[in-house]
């Protein structure tokens, strides 16, 4: 049952990624996450048009910006 749910989520994430990619201007990167609310142990699924290094760099930058806003 859980495997079916994961397959549904993966399939929908791929559809979301195609849609986002088609809506954004060429050269614009994106990352979309899906996870279960209120469950720190849940699997995190993502869809992206970015390579791993760029994705990690932009996520670190986003986290740092969020932390800096909290500190101010």
BELWO-V781790 format. One record per residue. N is the residue number from 1. PSI is psi in degrees with one decimal (NA if undefined). BURIAL is # if it has 16 or more other ideal C-beta (glycine too) atoms within 10 Angstrom, else .. Layout:
n: {N/N}
psi: {PSI/PSI}
burial: {BURIAL/BURIAL}
This chain:
n: {1/2/3/4/5/6/7/8/9/10/11/12/13/14/15/16/17/18/19/20/21/22/23/24/25/26/27/28/29/30/31/32/33/34/35/36/37/38/39/40/41/42/43/44/45/46/47/48/49/50/51/52/53/54/55/56/57/58/59/60/61/62/63/64/65/66/67/68/69/70/71/72}
psi: {-46.9/-36.4/-39.3/-43.0/-44.1/-40.9/-38.7/-44.9/-45.6/-44.9/-44.0/-34.9/-38.9/-40.2/-42.4/-44.4/-43.7/-40.9/-49.1/-45.6/-38.1/-24.7/-27.0/153.0/152.5/138.7/-2.3/126.5/158.3/157.5/129.8/128.3/149.4/134.5/165.7/126.0/147.4/33.3/93.1/-18.5/-0.3/155.9/139.8/121.7/147.8/157.1/141.0/158.2/13.0/153.4/163.5/-43.4/-45.1/-40.9/-45.3/-41.9/-45.7/-34.5/-41.5/-42.7/-42.7/-45.2/-44.0/-41.8/-41.1/-43.3/-40.7/-36.8/-37.0/-33.6/-22.4/NA}
burial: {././././././././././././#/./././#/././#/./././././././././#/#/./././././././././././././././#/#/#/./././././#/././././././././././././././././.}
